[in-house]
Amino acid sequence: MGTGNIWRFPRVAAANGGAAFVIAYIILMVFAVIPVMMGEHAIGRATRKGLPGAFRDFCKKRKHTLMGTFVEWIVVITIAYYTVVVAWIVKYLIMCITGVAFVEDKALLFDSVSNGNPSTVVIYILIQAFCAYGAYKGVKAIEASTKILLPLLLACIIIIALRTLTLPGASAGMNFLFNLNPRDLLSSKVWLEAVTQCLWSAGPGWGICIAYGVYSQQKDDVVLSTSVQGFGDMAVALLAGIAIIPGLFAYLGEQGALEACASGNNGLAFIALTGVFERMPGGRIFAVLFWISLICASITSIIAMYSIIVQPLADAKVSKKRSVIIMAAVTIALGIPSAWTIKFFNNQD
């Protein structure tokens, strides 16, 4: 589970027909994405190598090292800018606790956080260092963080969903999310957006499943563990949709809710939802829970991605400590421009 479930799924679902998108998403997850993830788990377990070595050894050809190296590079530059979002989230959590987030001009507030803010850069570097340390500690750190952060994430999302469903007008959002217009299922855009969401959220093609396969034991059931991973990811995404979309409909109306979802991930989470929490009774508490859930989701994802980019250096007999320091330095350097200006961030995204 990552921010793709919470930060992205509700917006994309609302912008692509609601129920039709959900159906396409479930079908693609079951019949396309989970089988690919099973294959990746098998590759990681069979080779016990990072991405370049895994592709080389599994394909039995040295030239296929390039395929794994390409995916490795994608993960490196993704960590570099993705962690910037986490820095914004931490800033918003602090501002919601202090009440600073509840100002009249939400767009101006987001601009002050995402453009030329030194504290955002400092938080970004600290998060990178924390996640790199988690990858350095290895499986034990991943297990420990997951056992704490993911139950906390689930608890926060469930509490927000229960509160959202009690809001006057929330039923319109639920109807939109789960009432099907069959014609929407004929839209190629709905299916394309659904498979994109699956890839972004569940992780096939990123090397995450290969990296986790390296750590798995021979007796582990690949089909069972992969199915739990895929269905668990899907369940949290649907729960996040229930937590967010009815709240938007309740306070912004259908037109306003759809416009908020069309404003992009940043427009929805940092501008529209902040306004919704401000108007909601007890909204400051639920805003804090929302930002905590996003932090939990993102930290576990970044530690997983760090495990991917460190493994090939370990395969090359570089010490784990040195590998982590090298990759942390590279990703921090690549990401600082995105942490400093939203224009560069948008380019990377």
C-alpha positions, -999 to +999 in steps of 0.1 A: +000+000+000+013+034-009+002+070-017-012+057-050-041+042-031-049+074-012-034+103-031-042+091-067-070+065-068-100+086-057-091+114-081-086+091-111-117+071-103-139+102-101-125+116-133-131+084-153-167+074-147-166+062-111-181+027-111-169+019-146-133+027-136-136+006-104-148-024-125-120-020-150-095-016-122-107-048-105-107-068-138-072-057-148-058-062-113-071-098-112-063-110-148-033-089-157-014-073-128-014-100-102-001-126-127+027-103-137+036-097-101+037-135-095+062-138-124+083-110-108+083-127-074+095-159-091+123-141-109+135-125-076+134-158-057+151-178-086+180-154-091+185-138-056+198-107-074+190-070-078+173-059-110+203-059-135+215-093-123+180-107-121+172-099-157+206-112-168+204-145-149+167-152-156+169-145-193+203-163-195+217-135-217+242-108-206+226-082-228+194-084-208+213-067-179+204-035-196+167-041-191+172-044-153+195-013-153+168+007-171+142-002-145+167+006-118+173+041-131+135+047-133+132+038-096+161+061-087+146+092-103+112+083-090+125+083-054+141+116-061+109+135-068+084+112-050+100+120-017+092+157-023+055+149-020+062+133+014+080+165+025+049+185+015+027+161+035+048+164+066+046+202+062+008+200+060+006+177+090+025+203+110+003+231+097-029+213+104-018+206+140-010+243+145-039+255+125-018+274+099-032+253+071-067+267+075-062+300+057-085+316+031-062+311+001-053+274+000-036+277-034-013+305-021-005+283+009+005+254-013+026+276-034+045+288-003+052+252+006+062+239-029+082+269-042+114+282-027+108+270+009+140+260+027+122+240+054+106+218+027+141+210+014+154+202+049+124+179+055+130+163+022+166+155+030+156+141+065+130+118+050+155+105+024+180+098+052+154+080+073+143+058+044+178+050+034+186+040+070+155+017+068+169+001+037+203-003+054+187-022+083+172-045+057+143-070+061+139-064+099+134-027+093+109-033+065+089-057+086+090-034+117+079-004+098+052-023+080+038-038+112+035-003+127+027+020+098+003-001+077-021-009+106-019+028+115-027+038+079-057+014+078-070+027+111-068+063+099-085+056+066-113+036+082-120+064+108-121+090+080-144+068+058-168+063+087-169+100+094-173+109+057-203+086+053-222+104+080-219+138+063-251+152+047-249+148+010-223+120+011-247+095-005-243+114-038-206+106-038-213+070-030-238+068-059-213+083-082-186+059-072-207+027-074-236+034-098-226+021-132-232+037-166-225+006-189-214+029-218-184+040-198-171+005-200-167+010-237-143+039-232-107+031-239-096+060-217-113+043-187-093+011-192-061+029-199-064+050-167-074+018-148-043-001-159-021+029-152-035+031-117-028-006-112+008-002-123+014+029-102-002+015-071+005-023-069+040-021-083+044-045-113+072-033-136+090-013-109+111-042-097+095-041-062+082-076-065+116-088-078+133-071-048+109-087-023+113-121-040+150-119-032+141-118+005+115-146+003+120-181+015+118-211-007+088-225+012+068-192+008+037-195-014+042-171-044+006-173-055-008-166-020+016-138-011+011-121-044-026-124-043-027-109-008-005-081-020-027-073-050-061-077-034-049-058-003-037-029-024-070-029-042-091-030-010-072+000+005-077+020-027-115+014-027-116+023+010-097+056+002-123+063-025-151+059+000-132+081+025-126+110+001-151+112-028-183+114-006-167+141+014-160+161-017-196+157-029-209+167+005-191+200+007-184+209-029-214+194-047-210+172-078-196+199-101-172+212-075-161+176-066-154+167-102-135+200-107-114+192-076-106+158-089-097+172-123-072+196-107-046+168-103-032+150-073-018+182-057-049+202-063-071+176-048-050+167-017-034+200-008-060+225-019-095+210-022-093+185+007-077+210+030-108+232+024-132+203+030-115+194+063-117+231+074-155+231+069-161+196+084-170+195+121-139+182+139-121+186+106-087+194+121-086+159+137-096+142+105-070+163+085-043+152+109-054+115+104-054+120+067-019+133+066-006+107+090-021+080+067-003+094+037+030+096+056+026+059+066+018+049+030+047+068+015+075+059+040+069+022+035+070+027-003+102+047-003+120+021+020+109-006-005+122+014-035+155+020-017+159-017-012+156-020-050+183+005-059+208-007-032+207-044-041+227-042-074+256-025-056+255-053-030+256-078-059+287-060-071+303-067-037+300-030-025+294-029+013+258-023+022+266+008+042+285+023+013+258+013-012+231+031+009+252+062+013+260+064-025+223+059-035+210+083-009+235+110-021+224+104-057+186+106-051+189+136-028+210+155-053+185+146-081+155+156-060+166+189-044+155+209-075+120+194-073+119+202-036+128+238-044+104+245-072+071+230-083+080+237-120+109+213-119+088+188-099+060+188-125+086+181-152+099+151-133+063+139-126 
